[in-house]
Amino acid sequence: MKTHNDQWHISRQLGVSVFVQLVLLASLIIGTWVNLQRQLCLLQNNIEQLISVQQKFQEKVESLNTMCIGYEYRLQAIEKDEL
């Protein structure tokens, strides 16, 4: 009778241990998922900022290109006048 009771006790401890491990594993998975969601949110914000900065840079380059074309025409006109 005592042997049967000891086996049940070990089995119960094993069940609690497995349950605790499963709970810890689930909390680890949930924590990792939450962390990934936060990282994705930060990445999305960084990409949006990068796109915004890239658009502003592109506008400045286009403006400089337009000014450069204007200066080229002026230089060509000056060179024609000098000839």
mmCIF file of the N, C-alpha and C atoms, coordinates in Angstrom:
data_MODEL
# 
_entry.id   MODEL 
# 
loop_
_atom_site.group_PDB 
_atom_site.id 
_atom_site.type_symbol 
_atom_site.label_atom_id 
_atom_site.label_alt_id 
_atom_site.label_comp_id 
_atom_site.label_asym_id 
_atom_site.label_entity_id 
_atom_site.label_seq_id 
_atom_site.pdbx_PDB_ins_code 
_atom_site.Cartn_x 
_atom_site.Cartn_y 
_atom_site.Cartn_z 
_atom_site.occupancy 
_atom_site.B_iso_or_equiv 
_atom_site.pdbx_formal_charge 
_atom_site.auth_seq_id 
_atom_site.auth_comp_id 
_atom_site.auth_asym_id 
_atom_site.auth_atom_id 
_atom_site.pdbx_PDB_model_num 
ATOM 1   N N  . MET A 1 1  ? 0.827  -1.194 0.000   1.00 0.00 ? 1  MET A N  1 
ATOM 2   C CA . MET A 1 1  ? 0.000  0.000  0.000   1.00 0.00 ? 1  MET A CA 1 
ATOM 3   C C  . MET A 1 1  ? 0.869  1.255  0.000   1.00 0.00 ? 1  MET A C  1 
ATOM 4   N N  . LYS A 1 2  ? 1.945  1.191  0.756   1.00 0.00 ? 2  LYS A N  1 
ATOM 5   C CA . LYS A 1 2  ? 2.829  2.332  0.829   1.00 0.00 ? 2  LYS A CA 1 
ATOM 6   C C  . LYS A 1 2  ? 3.499  2.601  -0.525  1.00 0.00 ? 2  LYS A C  1 
ATOM 7   N N  . THR A 1 3  ? 3.848  1.571  -1.261  1.00 0.00 ? 3  THR A N  1 
ATOM 8   C CA . THR A 1 3  ? 4.483  1.699  -2.566  1.00 0.00 ? 3  THR A CA 1 
ATOM 9   C C  . THR A 1 3  ? 3.537  2.391  -3.548  1.00 0.00 ? 3  THR A C  1 
ATOM 10  N N  . HIS A 1 4  ? 2.300  2.024  -3.535  1.00 0.00 ? 4  HIS A N  1 
ATOM 11  C CA . HIS A 1 4  ? 1.311  2.641  -4.429  1.00 0.00 ? 4  HIS A CA 1 
ATOM 12  C C  . HIS A 1 4  ? 1.175  4.137  -4.138  1.00 0.00 ? 4  HIS A C  1 
ATOM 13  N N  . ASN A 1 5  ? 1.147  4.517  -2.886  1.00 0.00 ? 5  ASN A N  1 
ATOM 14  C CA . ASN A 1 5  ? 1.048  5.915  -2.487  1.00 0.00 ? 5  ASN A CA 1 
ATOM 15  C C  . ASN A 1 5  ? 2.283  6.703  -2.906  1.00 0.00 ? 5  ASN A C  1 
ATOM 16  N N  . ASP A 1 6  ? 3.480  6.105  -2.809  1.00 0.00 ? 6  ASP A N  1 
ATOM 17  C CA . ASP A 1 6  ? 4.720  6.782  -3.224  1.00 0.00 ? 6  ASP A CA 1 
ATOM 18  C C  . ASP A 1 6  ? 4.726  7.031  -4.728  1.00 0.00 ? 6  ASP A C  1 
ATOM 19  N N  . GLN A 1 7  ? 4.240  6.089  -5.515  1.00 0.00 ? 7  GLN A N  1 
ATOM 20  C CA . GLN A 1 7  ? 4.195  6.256  -6.965  1.00 0.00 ? 7  GLN A CA 1 
ATOM 21  C C  . GLN A 1 7  ? 3.260  7.398  -7.348  1.00 0.00 ? 7  GLN A C  1 
ATOM 22  N N  . TRP A 1 8  ? 2.143  7.489  -6.680  1.00 0.00 ? 8  TRP A N  1 
ATOM 23  C CA . TRP A 1 8  ? 1.194  8.568  -6.971  1.00 0.00 ? 8  TRP A CA 1 
ATOM 24  C C  . TRP A 1 8  ? 1.814  9.919  -6.628  1.00 0.00 ? 8  TRP A C  1 
ATOM 25  N N  . HIS A 1 9  ? 2.553  9.963  -5.533  1.00 0.00 ? 9  HIS A N  1 
ATOM 26  C CA . HIS A 1 9  ? 3.204  11.198 -5.099  1.00 0.00 ? 9  HIS A CA 1 
ATOM 27  C C  . HIS A 1 9  ? 4.243  11.645 -6.135  1.00 0.00 ? 9  HIS A C  1 
ATOM 28  N N  . ILE A 1 10 ? 5.057  10.716 -6.633  1.00 0.00 ? 10 ILE A N  1 
ATOM 29  C CA . ILE A 1 10 ? 6.051  11.053 -7.664  1.00 0.00 ? 10 ILE A CA 1 
ATOM 30  C C  . ILE A 1 10 ? 5.343  11.505 -8.939  1.00 0.00 ? 10 ILE A C  1 
ATOM 31  N N  . SER A 1 11 ? 4.302  10.812 -9.298  1.00 0.00 ? 11 SER A N  1 
ATOM 32  C CA . SER A 1 11 ? 3.549  11.161 -10.499 1.00 0.00 ? 11 SER A CA 1 
ATOM 33  C C  . SER A 1 11 ? 2.947  12.558 -10.358 1.00 0.00 ? 11 SER A C  1 
ATOM 34  N N  . ARG A 1 12 ? 2.427  12.866 -9.170  1.00 0.00 ? 12 ARG A N  1 
ATOM 35  C CA . ARG A 1 12 ? 1.844  14.185 -8.946  1.00 0.00 ? 12 ARG A CA 1 
ATOM 36  C C  . ARG A 1 12 ? 2.912  15.269 -9.026  1.00 0.00 ? 12 ARG A C  1 
ATOM 37  N N  . GLN A 1 13 ? 4.082  15.010 -8.460  1.00 0.00 ? 13 GLN A N  1 
ATOM 38  C CA . GLN A 1 13 ? 5.171  15.981 -8.545  1.00 0.00 ? 13 GLN A CA 1 
ATOM 39  C C  . GLN A 1 13 ? 5.604  16.171 -9.990  1.00 0.00 ? 13 GLN A C  1 
ATOM 40  N N  . LEU A 1 14 ? 5.658  15.111 -10.727 1.00 0.00 ? 14 LEU A N  1 
ATOM 41  C CA . LEU A 1 14 ? 6.025  15.195 -12.127 1.00 0.00 ? 14 LEU A CA 1 
ATOM 42  C C  . LEU A 1 14 ? 4.986  16.001 -12.896 1.00 0.00 ? 14 LEU A C  1 
ATOM 43  N N  . GLY A 1 15 ? 3.727  15.796 -12.595 1.00 0.00 ? 15 GLY A N  1 
ATOM 44  C CA . GLY A 1 15 ? 2.658  16.545 -13.267 1.00 0.00 ? 15 GLY A CA 1 
ATOM 45  C C  . GLY A 1 15 ? 2.750  18.033 -12.969 1.00 0.00 ? 15 GLY A C  1 
ATOM 46  N N  . VAL A 1 16 ? 3.014  18.392 -11.730 1.00 0.00 ? 16 VAL A N  1 
ATOM 47  C CA . VAL A 1 16 ? 3.144  19.797 -11.349 1.00 0.00 ? 16 VAL A CA 1 
ATOM 48  C C  . VAL A 1 16 ? 4.372  20.405 -12.027 1.00 0.00 ? 16 VAL A C  1 
ATOM 49  N N  . SER A 1 17 ? 5.453  19.633 -12.065 1.00 0.00 ? 17 SER A N  1 
ATOM 50  C CA . SER A 1 17 ? 6.680  20.114 -12.704 1.00 0.00 ? 17 SER A CA 1 
ATOM 51  C C  . SER A 1 17 ? 6.441  20.379 -14.188 1.00 0.00 ? 17 SER A C  1 
ATOM 52  N N  . VAL A 1 18 ? 5.783  19.462 -14.847 1.00 0.00 ? 18 VAL A N  1 
ATOM 53  C CA . VAL A 1 18 ? 5.483  19.642 -16.278 1.00 0.00 ? 18 VAL A CA 1 
ATOM 54  C C  . VAL A 1 18 ? 4.564  20.841 -16.463 1.00 0.00 ? 18 VAL A C  1 
ATOM 55  N N  . PHE A 1 19 ? 3.579  20.972 -15.590 1.00 0.00 ? 19 PHE A N  1 
ATOM 56  C CA . PHE A 1 19 ? 2.666  22.111 -15.684 1.00 0.00 ? 19 PHE A CA 1 
ATOM 57  C C  . PHE A 1 19 ? 3.411  23.434 -15.515 1.00 0.00 ? 19 PHE A C  1 
ATOM 58  N N  . VAL A 1 20 ? 4.306  23.504 -14.531 1.00 0.00 ? 20 VAL A N  1 
ATOM 59  C CA . VAL A 1 20 ? 5.090  24.715 -14.305 1.00 0.00 ? 20 VAL A CA 1 
ATOM 60  C C  . VAL A 1 20 ? 5.966  25.012 -15.525 1.00 0.00 ? 20 VAL A C  1 
ATOM 61  N N  . GLN A 1 21 ? 6.577  23.970 -16.083 1.00 0.00 ? 21 GLN A N  1 
ATOM 62  C CA . GLN A 1 21 ? 7.409  24.161 -17.267 1.00 0.00 ? 21 GLN A CA 1 
ATOM 63  C C  . GLN A 1 21 ? 6.587  24.654 -18.447 1.00 0.00 ? 21 GLN A C  1 
ATOM 64  N N  . LEU A 1 22 ? 5.400  24.110 -18.613 1.00 0.00 ? 22 LEU A N  1 
ATOM 65  C CA . LEU A 1 22 ? 4.528  24.559 -19.707 1.00 0.00 ? 22 LEU A CA 1 
ATOM 66  C C  . LEU A 1 22 ? 4.106  26.014 -19.520 1.00 0.00 ? 22 LEU A C  1 
ATOM 67  N N  . VAL A 1 23 ? 3.799  26.382 -18.288 1.00 0.00 ? 23 VAL A N  1 
ATOM 68  C CA . VAL A 1 23 ? 3.425  27.770 -18.008 1.00 0.00 ? 23 VAL A CA 1 
ATOM 69  C C  . VAL A 1 23 ? 4.597  28.700 -18.293 1.00 0.00 ? 23 VAL A C  1 
ATOM 70  N N  . LEU A 1 24 ? 5.792  28.306 -17.866 1.00 0.00 ? 24 LEU A N  1 
ATOM 71  C CA . LEU A 1 24 ? 6.976  29.138 -18.138 1.00 0.00 ? 24 LEU A CA 1 
ATOM 72  C C  . LEU A 1 24 ? 7.252  29.223 -19.629 1.00 0.00 ? 24 LEU A C  1 
ATOM 73  N N  . LEU A 1 25 ? 7.096  28.110 -20.340 1.00 0.00 ? 25 LEU A N  1 
ATOM 74  C CA . LEU A 1 25 ? 7.303  28.121 -21.784 1.00 0.00 ? 25 LEU A CA 1 
ATOM 75  C C  . LEU A 1 25 ? 6.283  29.026 -22.476 1.00 0.00 ? 25 LEU A C  1 
ATOM 76  N N  . ALA A 1 26 ? 5.029  28.933 -22.051 1.00 0.00 ? 26 ALA A N  1 
ATOM 77  C CA . ALA A 1 26 ? 3.991  29.791 -22.634 1.00 0.00 ? 26 ALA A CA 1 
ATOM 78  C C  . ALA A 1 26 ? 4.278  31.262 -22.352 1.00 0.00 ? 26 ALA A C  1 
ATOM 79  N N  . SER A 1 27 ? 4.713  31.573 -21.127 1.00 0.00 ? 27 SER A N  1 
ATOM 80  C CA . SER A 1 27 ? 5.021  32.971 -20.812 1.00 0.00 ? 27 SER A CA 1 
ATOM 81  C C  . SER A 1 27 ? 6.227  33.447 -21.613 1.00 0.00 ? 27 SER A C  1 
ATOM 82  N N  . LEU A 1 28 ? 7.192  32.571 -21.842 1.00 0.00 ? 28 LEU A N  1 
ATOM 83  C CA . LEU A 1 28 ? 8.349  32.925 -22.660 1.00 0.00 ? 28 LEU A CA 1 
ATOM 84  C C  . LEU A 1 28 ? 7.924  33.194 -24.103 1.00 0.00 ? 28 LEU A C  1 
ATOM 85  N N  . ILE A 1 29 ? 7.056  32.349 -24.631 1.00 0.00 ? 29 ILE A N  1 
ATOM 86  C CA . ILE A 1 29 ? 6.569  32.539 -26.003 1.00 0.00 ? 29 ILE A CA 1 
ATOM 87  C C  . ILE A 1 29 ? 5.786  33.838 -26.109 1.00 0.00 ? 29 ILE A C  1 
ATOM 88  N N  . ILE A 1 30 ? 4.912  34.104 -25.166 1.00 0.00 ? 30 ILE A N  1 
ATOM 89  C CA . ILE A 1 30 ? 4.113  35.338 -25.191 1.00 0.00 ? 30 ILE A CA 1 
ATOM 90  C C  . ILE A 1 30 ? 5.017  36.553 -25.042 1.00 0.00 ? 30 ILE A C  1 
ATOM 91  N N  . GLY A 1 31 ? 5.980  36.475 -24.131 1.00 0.00 ? 31 GLY A N  1 
ATOM 92  C CA . GLY A 1 31 ? 6.913  37.593 -23.956 1.00 0.00 ? 31 GLY A CA 1 
ATOM 93  C C  . GLY A 1 31 ? 7.721  37.860 -25.211 1.00 0.00 ? 31 GLY A C  1 
ATOM 94  N N  . THR A 1 32 ? 8.172  36.796 -25.869 1.00 0.00 ? 32 THR A N  1 
ATOM 95  C CA . THR A 1 32 ? 8.918  36.945 -27.113 1.00 0.00 ? 32 THR A CA 1 
ATOM 96  C C  . THR A 1 32 ? 8.043  37.567 -28.192 1.00 0.00 ? 32 THR A C  1 
ATOM 97  N N  . TRP A 1 33 ? 6.784  37.119 -28.281 1.00 0.00 ? 33 TRP A N  1 
ATOM 98  C CA . TRP A 1 33 ? 5.870  37.651 -29.290 1.00 0.00 ? 33 TRP A CA 1 
ATOM 99  C C  . TRP A 1 33 ? 5.621  39.141 -29.043 1.00 0.00 ? 33 TRP A C  1 
ATOM 100 N N  . VAL A 1 34 ? 5.408  39.521 -27.789 1.00 0.00 ? 34 VAL A N  1 
ATOM 101 C CA . VAL A 1 34 ? 5.184  40.931 -27.455 1.00 0.00 ? 34 VAL A CA 1 
ATOM 102 C C  . VAL A 1 34 ? 6.428  41.749 -27.801 1.00 0.00 ? 34 VAL A C  1 
ATOM 103 N N  . ASN A 1 35 ? 7.603  41.215 -27.495 1.00 0.00 ? 35 ASN A N  1 
ATOM 104 C CA . ASN A 1 35 ? 8.846  41.916 -27.811 1.00 0.00 ? 35 ASN A CA 1 
ATOM 105 C C  . ASN A 1 35 ? 9.003  42.073 -29.324 1.00 0.00 ? 35 ASN A C  1 
ATOM 106 N N  . LEU A 1 36 ? 8.674  41.042 -30.083 1.00 0.00 ? 36 LEU A N  1 
ATOM 107 C CA . LEU A 1 36 ? 8.751  41.136 -31.543 1.00 0.00 ? 36 LEU A CA 1 
ATOM 108 C C  . LEU A 1 36 ? 7.776  42.177 -32.083 1.00 0.00 ? 36 LEU A C  1 
ATOM 109 N N  . GLN A 1 37 ? 6.593  42.237 -31.517 1.00 0.00 ? 37 GLN A N  1 
ATOM 110 C CA . GLN A 1 37 ? 5.622  43.236 -31.954 1.00 0.00 ? 37 GLN A CA 1 
ATOM 111 C C  . GLN A 1 37 ? 6.149  44.648 -31.682 1.00 0.00 ? 37 GLN A C  1 
ATOM 112 N N  . ARG A 1 38 ? 6.775  44.828 -30.531 1.00 0.00 ? 38 ARG A N  1 
ATOM 113 C CA . ARG A 1 38 ? 7.353  46.137 -30.199 1.00 0.00 ? 38 ARG A CA 1 
ATOM 114 C C  . ARG A 1 38 ? 8.487  46.479 -31.147 1.00 0.00 ? 38 ARG A C  1 
ATOM 115 N N  . GLN A 1 39 ? 9.322  45.495 -31.433 1.00 0.00 ? 39 GLN A N  1 
ATOM 116 C CA . GLN A 1 39 ? 10.440 45.711 -32.362 1.00 0.00 ? 39 GLN A CA 1 
ATOM 117 C C  . GLN A 1 39 ? 9.922  46.056 -33.756 1.00 0.00 ? 39 GLN A C  1 
ATOM 118 N N  . LEU A 1 40 ? 8.862  45.383 -34.195 1.00 0.00 ? 40 LEU A N  1 
ATOM 119 C CA . LEU A 1 40 ? 8.275  45.675 -35.506 1.00 0.00 ? 40 LEU A CA 1 
ATOM 120 C C  . LEU A 1 40 ? 7.695  47.081 -35.546 1.00 0.00 ? 40 LEU A C  1 
ATOM 121 N N  . CYS A 1 41 ? 7.085  47.508 -34.447 1.00 0.00 ? 41 CYS A N  1 
ATOM 122 C CA . CYS A 1 41 ? 6.539  48.861 -34.372 1.00 0.00 ? 41 CYS A CA 1 
ATOM 123 C C  . CYS A 1 41 ? 7.655  49.893 -34.474 1.00 0.00 ? 41 CYS A C  1 
ATOM 124 N N  . LEU A 1 42 ? 8.752  49.657 -33.743 1.00 0.00 ? 42 LEU A N  1 
ATOM 125 C CA . LEU A 1 42 ? 9.898  50.565 -33.818 1.00 0.00 ? 42 LEU A CA 1 
ATOM 126 C C  . LEU A 1 42 ? 10.497 50.576 -35.218 1.00 0.00 ? 42 LEU A C  1 
ATOM 127 N N  . LEU A 1 43 ? 10.579 49.407 -35.829 1.00 0.00 ? 43 LEU A N  1 
ATOM 128 C CA . LEU A 1 43 ? 11.117 49.317 -37.183 1.00 0.00 ? 43 LEU A CA 1 
ATOM 129 C C  . LEU A 1 43 ? 10.228 50.062 -38.168 1.00 0.00 ? 43 LEU A C  1 
ATOM 130 N N  . GLN A 1 44 ? 8.930  49.949 -38.008 1.00 0.00 ? 44 GLN A N  1 
ATOM 131 C CA . GLN A 1 44 ? 7.997  50.656 -38.880 1.00 0.00 ? 44 GLN A CA 1 
ATOM 132 C C  . GLN A 1 44 ? 8.177  52.167 -38.737 1.00 0.00 ? 44 GLN A C  1 
ATOM 133 N N  . ASN A 1 45 ? 8.322  52.646 -37.508 1.00 0.00 ? 45 ASN A N  1 
ATOM 134 C CA . ASN A 1 45 ? 8.544  54.078 -37.294 1.00 0.00 ? 45 ASN A CA 1 
ATOM 135 C C  . ASN A 1 45 ? 9.857  54.533 -37.922 1.00 0.00 ? 45 ASN A C  1 
ATOM 136 N N  . ASN A 1 46 ? 10.912 53.725 -37.773 1.00 0.00 ? 46 ASN A N  1 
ATOM 137 C CA . ASN A 1 46 ? 12.200 54.075 -38.366 1.00 0.00 ? 46 ASN A CA 1 
ATOM 138 C C  . ASN A 1 46 ? 12.122 54.110 -39.885 1.00 0.00 ? 46 ASN A C  1 
ATOM 139 N N  . ILE A 1 47 ? 11.396 53.168 -40.472 1.00 0.00 ? 47 ILE A N  1 
ATOM 140 C CA . ILE A 1 47 ? 11.255 53.144 -41.930 1.00 0.00 ? 47 ILE A CA 1 
ATOM 141 C C  . ILE A 1 47 ? 10.460 54.350 -42.405 1.00 0.00 ? 47 ILE A C  1 
ATOM 142 N N  . GLU A 1 48 ? 9.413  54.711 -41.679 1.00 0.00 ? 48 GLU A N  1 
ATOM 143 C CA . GLU A 1 48 ? 8.626  55.889 -42.051 1.00 0.00 ? 48 GLU A CA 1 
ATOM 144 C C  . GLU A 1 48 ? 9.492  57.150 -41.987 1.00 0.00 ? 48 GLU A C  1 
ATOM 145 N N  . GLN A 1 49 ? 10.323 57.263 -40.960 1.00 0.00 ? 49 GLN A N  1 
ATOM 146 C CA . GLN A 1 49 ? 11.225 58.412 -40.859 1.00 0.00 ? 49 GLN A CA 1 
ATOM 147 C C  . GLN A 1 49 ? 12.240 58.405 -41.990 1.00 0.00 ? 49 GLN A C  1 
ATOM 148 N N  . LEU A 1 50 ? 12.761 57.236 -42.313 1.00 0.00 ? 50 LEU A N  1 
ATOM 149 C CA . LEU A 1 50 ? 13.737 57.125 -43.397 1.00 0.00 ? 50 LEU A CA 1 
ATOM 150 C C  . LEU A 1 50 ? 13.117 57.515 -44.729 1.00 0.00 ? 50 LEU A C  1 
ATOM 151 N N  . ILE A 1 51 ? 11.896 57.088 -44.973 1.00 0.00 ? 51 ILE A N  1 
ATOM 152 C CA . ILE A 1 51 ? 11.204 57.454 -46.212 1.00 0.00 ? 51 ILE A CA 1 
ATOM 153 C C  . ILE A 1 51 ? 10.984 58.957 -46.264 1.00 0.00 ? 51 ILE A C  1 
ATOM 154 N N  . SER A 1 52 ? 10.594 59.547 -45.148 1.00 0.00 ? 52 SER A N  1 
ATOM 155 C CA . SER A 1 52 ? 10.370 60.993 -45.094 1.00 0.00 ? 52 SER A CA 1 
ATOM 156 C C  . SER A 1 52 ? 11.659 61.756 -45.382 1.00 0.00 ? 52 SER A C  1 
ATOM 157 N N  . VAL A 1 53 ? 12.749 61.332 -44.747 1.00 0.00 ? 53 VAL A N  1 
ATOM 158 C CA . VAL A 1 53 ? 14.035 61.997 -44.966 1.00 0.00 ? 53 VAL A CA 1 
ATOM 159 C C  . VAL A 1 53 ? 14.484 61.810 -46.407 1.00 0.00 ? 53 VAL A C  1 
ATOM 160 N N  . GLN A 1 54 ? 14.260 60.621 -46.959 1.00 0.00 ? 54 GLN A N  1 
ATOM 161 C CA . GLN A 1 54 ? 14.650 60.352 -48.341 1.00 0.00 ? 54 GLN A CA 1 
ATOM 162 C C  . GLN A 1 54 ? 13.854 61.227 -49.302 1.00 0.00 ? 54 GLN A C  1 
ATOM 163 N N  . GLN A 1 55 ? 12.567 61.432 -49.040 1.00 0.00 ? 55 GLN A N  1 
ATOM 164 C CA . GLN A 1 55 ? 11.751 62.290 -49.903 1.00 0.00 ? 55 GLN A CA 1 
ATOM 165 C C  . GLN A 1 55 ? 12.234 63.734 -49.834 1.00 0.00 ? 55 GLN A C  1 
ATOM 166 N N  . LYS A 1 56 ? 12.561 64.217 -48.639 1.00 0.00 ? 56 LYS A N  1 
ATOM 167 C CA . LYS A 1 56 ? 13.083 65.578 -48.507 1.00 0.00 ? 56 LYS A CA 1 
ATOM 168 C C  . LYS A 1 56 ? 14.409 65.720 -49.234 1.00 0.00 ? 56 LYS A C  1 
ATOM 169 N N  . PHE A 1 57 ? 15.272 64.707 -49.112 1.00 0.00 ? 57 PHE A N  1 
ATOM 170 C CA . PHE A 1 57 ? 16.558 64.737 -49.797 1.00 0.00 ? 57 PHE A CA 1 
ATOM 171 C C  . PHE A 1 57 ? 16.354 64.750 -51.305 1.00 0.00 ? 57 PHE A C  1 
ATOM 172 N N  . GLN A 1 58 ? 15.416 63.950 -51.777 1.00 0.00 ? 58 GLN A N  1 
ATOM 173 C CA . GLN A 1 58 ? 15.131 63.908 -53.211 1.00 0.00 ? 58 GLN A CA 1 
ATOM 174 C C  . GLN A 1 58 ? 14.626 65.267 -53.701 1.00 0.00 ? 58 GLN A C  1 
ATOM 175 N N  . GLU A 1 59 ? 13.778 65.924 -52.925 1.00 0.00 ? 59 GLU A N  1 
ATOM 176 C CA . GLU A 1 59 ? 13.298 67.249 -53.300 1.00 0.00 ? 59 GLU A CA 1 
ATOM 177 C C  . GLU A 1 59 ? 14.448 68.248 -53.381 1.00 0.00 ? 59 GLU A C  1 
ATOM 178 N N  . LYS A 1 60 ? 15.387 68.178 -52.430 1.00 0.00 ? 60 LYS A N  1 
ATOM 179 C CA . LYS A 1 60 ? 16.543 69.078 -52.456 1.00 0.00 ? 60 LYS A CA 1 
ATOM 180 C C  . LYS A 1 60 ? 17.421 68.808 -53.662 1.00 0.00 ? 60 LYS A C  1 
ATOM 181 N N  . VAL A 1 61 ? 17.619 67.535 -53.990 1.00 0.00 ? 61 VAL A N  1 
ATOM 182 C CA . VAL A 1 61 ? 18.431 67.187 -55.154 1.00 0.00 ? 61 VAL A CA 1 
ATOM 183 C C  . VAL A 1 61 ? 17.767 67.697 -56.431 1.00 0.00 ? 61 VAL A C  1 
ATOM 184 N N  . GLU A 1 62 ? 16.470 67.545 -56.531 1.00 0.00 ? 62 GLU A N  1 
ATOM 185 C CA . GLU A 1 62 ? 15.753 68.039 -57.708 1.00 0.00 ? 62 GLU A CA 1 
ATOM 186 C C  . GLU A 1 62 ? 15.860 69.558 -57.810 1.00 0.00 ? 62 GLU A C  1 
ATOM 187 N N  . SER A 1 63 ? 15.761 70.236 -56.673 1.00 0.00 ? 63 SER A N  1 
ATOM 188 C CA . SER A 1 63 ? 15.905 71.689 -56.659 1.00 0.00 ? 63 SER A CA 1 
ATOM 189 C C  . SER A 1 63 ? 17.303 72.095 -57.111 1.00 0.00 ? 63 SER A C  1 
ATOM 190 N N  . LEU A 1 64 ? 18.329 71.410 -56.587 1.00 0.00 ? 64 LEU A N  1 
ATOM 191 C CA . LEU A 1 64 ? 19.695 71.700 -57.002 1.00 0.00 ? 64 LEU A CA 1 
ATOM 192 C C  . LEU A 1 64 ? 19.904 71.400 -58.480 1.00 0.00 ? 64 LEU A C  1 
ATOM 193 N N  . ASN A 1 65 ? 19.287 70.334 -58.954 1.00 0.00 ? 65 ASN A N  1 
ATOM 194 C CA . ASN A 1 65 ? 19.399 69.997 -60.376 1.00 0.00 ? 65 ASN A CA 1 
ATOM 195 C C  . ASN A 1 65 ? 18.781 71.089 -61.241 1.00 0.00 ? 65 ASN A C  1 
ATOM 196 N N  . THR A 1 66 ? 17.645 71.598 -60.824 1.00 0.00 ? 66 THR A N  1 
ATOM 197 C CA . THR A 1 66 ? 16.994 72.684 -61.566 1.00 0.00 ? 66 THR A CA 1 
ATOM 198 C C  . THR A 1 66 ? 17.876 73.933 -61.572 1.00 0.00 ? 66 THR A C  1 
ATOM 199 N N  . MET A 1 67 ? 18.458 74.258 -60.417 1.00 0.00 ? 67 MET A N  1 
ATOM 200 C CA . MET A 1 67 ? 19.353 75.416 -60.346 1.00 0.00 ? 67 MET A CA 1 
ATOM 201 C C  . MET A 1 67 ? 20.582 75.205 -61.220 1.00 0.00 ? 67 MET A C  1 
ATOM 202 N N  . CYS A 1 68 ? 21.094 73.989 -61.227 1.00 0.00 ? 68 CYS A N  1 
ATOM 203 C CA . CYS A 1 68 ? 22.282 73.672 -62.023 1.00 0.00 ? 68 CYS A CA 1 
ATOM 204 C C  . CYS A 1 68 ? 21.984 73.851 -63.511 1.00 0.00 ? 68 CYS A C  1 
ATOM 205 N N  . ILE A 1 69 ? 20.827 73.399 -63.946 1.00 0.00 ? 69 ILE A N  1 
ATOM 206 C CA . ILE A 1 69 ? 20.442 73.565 -65.352 1.00 0.00 ? 69 ILE A CA 1 
ATOM 207 C C  . ILE A 1 69 ? 20.342 75.052 -65.690 1.00 0.00 ? 69 ILE A C  1 
ATOM 208 N N  . GLY A 1 70 ? 19.762 75.828 -64.785 1.00 0.00 ? 70 GLY A N  1 
ATOM 209 C CA . GLY A 1 70 ? 19.664 77.277 -65.005 1.00 0.00 ? 70 GLY A CA 1 
ATOM 210 C C  . GLY A 1 70 ? 21.044 77.910 -65.118 1.00 0.00 ? 70 GLY A C  1 
ATOM 211 N N  . TYR A 1 71 ? 21.974 77.513 -64.270 1.00 0.00 ? 71 TYR A N  1 
ATOM 212 C CA . TYR A 1 71 ? 23.336 78.063 -64.333 1.00 0.00 ? 71 TYR A CA 1 
ATOM 213 C C  . TYR A 1 71 ? 24.043 77.638 -65.619 1.00 0.00 ? 71 TYR A C  1 
ATOM 214 N N  . GLU A 1 72 ? 23.788 76.428 -66.077 1.00 0.00 ? 72 GLU A N  1 
ATOM 215 C CA . GLU A 1 72 ? 24.392 75.988 -67.332 1.00 0.00 ? 72 GLU A CA 1 
ATOM 216 C C  . GLU A 1 72 ? 23.920 76.852 -68.492 1.00 0.00 ? 72 GLU A C  1 
ATOM 217 N N  . TYR A 1 73 ? 22.629 77.150 -68.535 1.00 0.00 ? 73 TYR A N  1 
ATOM 218 C CA . TYR A 1 73 ? 22.111 78.011 -69.605 1.00 0.00 ? 73 TYR A CA 1 
ATOM 219 C C  . TYR A 1 73 ? 22.733 79.406 -69.515 1.00 0.00 ? 73 TYR A C  1 
ATOM 220 N N  . ARG A 1 74 ? 22.871 79.924 -68.305 1.00 0.00 ? 74 ARG A N  1 
ATOM 221 C CA . ARG A 1 74 ? 23.495 81.236 -68.136 1.00 0.00 ? 74 ARG A CA 1 
ATOM 222 C C  . ARG A 1 74 ? 24.939 81.223 -68.609 1.00 0.00 ? 74 ARG A C  1 
ATOM 223 N N  . LEU A 1 75 ? 25.673 80.191 -68.254 1.00 0.00 ? 75 LEU A N  1 
ATOM 224 C CA . LEU A 1 75 ? 27.064 80.093 -68.694 1.00 0.00 ? 75 LEU A CA 1 
ATOM 225 C C  . LEU A 1 75 ? 27.155 79.986 -70.220 1.00 0.00 ? 75 LEU A C  1 
ATOM 226 N N  . GLN A 1 76 ? 26.264 79.217 -70.800 1.00 0.00 ? 76 GLN A N  1 
ATOM 227 C CA . GLN A 1 76 ? 26.269 79.099 -72.260 1.00 0.00 ? 76 GLN A CA 1 
ATOM 228 C C  . GLN A 1 76 ? 25.958 80.458 -72.900 1.00 0.00 ? 76 GLN A C  1 
ATOM 229 N N  . ALA A 1 77 ? 25.039 81.207 -72.304 1.00 0.00 ? 77 ALA A N  1 
ATOM 230 C CA . ALA A 1 77 ? 24.693 82.532 -72.860 1.00 0.00 ? 77 ALA A CA 1 
ATOM 231 C C  . ALA A 1 77 ? 25.890 83.478 -72.718 1.00 0.00 ? 77 ALA A C  1 
ATOM 232 N N  . ILE A 1 78 ? 26.580 83.421 -71.594 1.00 0.00 ? 78 ILE A N  1 
ATOM 233 C CA . ILE A 1 78 ? 27.765 84.282 -71.393 1.00 0.00 ? 78 ILE A CA 1 
ATOM 234 C C  . ILE A 1 78 ? 28.845 83.903 -72.384 1.00 0.00 ? 78 ILE A C  1 
ATOM 235 N N  . GLU A 1 79 ? 29.062 82.615 -72.581 1.00 0.00 ? 79 GLU A N  1 
ATOM 236 C CA . GLU A 1 79 ? 30.090 82.167 -73.530 1.00 0.00 ? 79 GLU A CA 1 
ATOM 237 C C  . GLU A 1 79 ? 29.757 82.605 -74.944 1.00 0.00 ? 79 GLU A C  1 
ATOM 238 N N  . LYS A 1 80 ? 28.483 82.580 -75.325 1.00 0.00 ? 80 LYS A N  1 
ATOM 239 C CA . LYS A 1 80 ? 28.080 83.041 -76.669 1.00 0.00 ? 80 LYS A CA 1 
ATOM 240 C C  . LYS A 1 80 ? 28.328 84.536 -76.834 1.00 0.00 ? 80 LYS A C  1 
ATOM 241 N N  . ASP A 1 81 ? 28.057 85.282 -75.778 1.00 0.00 ? 81 ASP A N  1 
ATOM 242 C CA . ASP A 1 81 ? 28.268 86.736 -75.838 1.00 0.00 ? 81 ASP A CA 1 
ATOM 243 C C  . ASP A 1 81 ? 29.755 87.072 -75.952 1.00 0.00 ? 81 ASP A C  1 
ATOM 244 N N  . GLU A 1 82 ? 30.604 86.275 -75.346 1.00 0.00 ? 82 GLU A N  1 
ATOM 245 C CA . GLU A 1 82 ? 32.029 86.538 -75.377 1.00 0.00 ? 82 GLU A CA 1 
ATOM 246 C C  . GLU A 1 82 ? 32.631 86.197 -76.731 1.00 0.00 ? 82 GLU A C  1 
ATOM 247 N N  . LEU A 1 83 ? 32.032 85.271 -77.454 1.00 0.00 ? 83 LEU A N  1 
ATOM 248 C CA . LEU A 1 83 ? 32.570 84.927 -78.771 1.00 0.00 ? 83 LEU A CA 1 
ATOM 249 C C  . LEU A 1 83 ? 32.182 85.997 -79.724 1.00 0.00 ? 83 LEU A C  1 
# 
